[in-house]
Amino acid sequence: MESSTSKKFQLFPFLISLVITLAIGFVASLFTRPQIASWYSTLNKPTFNPPPWLFAPVWTALYIMIAIAAYLVWQRRDSSKTYKITASIYIVQLAFNFSWSMVFFGLHGILPALFVILLLWVSIILNIRWFKKYSKTAAWLLVPYLLWVSFASILNLSIYLLN
């Protein structure tokens, strides 16, 4: 469905996409930040655990890429069933993304968070597949997100096994 003609950039819809994804990250950080120095610091972690300061810039960059990808797909939206499925998968993926922080940090549920992050991982793969129908660029913008969540899944599993 991606055409060779580019659509005119629309600032307001782009900003809405950006605000939605960054707001999800910000609200999730409200569950995360207070737990870093307290609960999270008491957990046994693997040697490959990144320093806490790294998570905010990585997630900010990822949320910006997610927003750009969503905007690119939105630009090519139509009234088809394909678009409705694509948008639904995107929303589900955002919901799992948000839920992980609440479960892991908010509820201290390491094992339940592992299930959430695995559902997130699957939903990102589906998101990439369906975004590709509208924009190959949008699909590729989600690959770093998939790679980071793959790493985070291994980290989540390791923390569960060590605790």
Disulfide bonds with the S-S distance in Angstrom:
none
